């Protein structure tokens, strides 16, 4: 909610604003799982979400994914 007032020449103004603002965006999710050999037991999971820029060049997309993977793997191995 907002409230404001102003003055223009000899006229005064008052404005009141209520409501919410909605922003839409696309979000990508990348998951890396390390599994125990010969089983489906997850030993470690890295997850990252990121806003996806529409119409990005393929090189930019690959660079963003590589940076995301680097950040996720920097957290491996987990602290005991």
N, C-alpha and C positions, 0 to 999 in steps of 0.2 A: 504494500500500500504506500502511496506517495501523496504528498500534499505540497503545493507550492503557490506562490503568489508573485505578482510582478506589477510593473507600472509602465505604461507606455503613454507618454504625453500626459494629458489630464485624465486618462482612463486607467482604472485599476483592473487587474485580472486575477482570478483564482482558478487553480486547476487541481483536480483530485483524480488520482489514478488508483484503481484497484485491479486485481486479477493476477494471473500468472503468465509467464512466458514459456512457450514450448519450443525447444530446439530439437530437430531430428538429425540423426547422424547414423552412419553405418559403423558397426564395430566388428572387428575380427577376433577370433579366439584361436590361440595356438597352444596345444598340449603336447608335452613330451613325457612319455612313460618309460621307465626302466623296469623291466620285468625280471623276475627270478627265472633262471634257465629251466626249461621243461615244465613251466607252470604259468598260470595267469595271475600270479601274485605280484602286485605292484610294489616294488622296492622304493621307488621315488617318482614323484610326479612334479613336473614343472608346468605352470600355467601362466599365460599372459594374455591380456586383452588390450586392444589398441583401436583407436579411431582409424577407420580406413578412409584414405583420401581418394575420392572418386576421380577417375581419369588420370591417375598417376602413371608415369612412364614405367615400363617393366623393370628397368634398371633400379629405379627408386623403390619399387615394391620389394625387389630382391635385397637391396641394401637394408631396408627396414626390417625384413624378416631375419637377416643375418645378425643385425644388432640385437634384436629381441632374443634370438637363440643364445647369443653370447651372454646377455644379462641373466638369462635363466640358468645356463650351465655354470655361471660363476657362483651359484648357490649350491652347487653339487660338489662334493658329497655333503649331505646335511650334518649339522652339529649333532653329536650324540648326547 
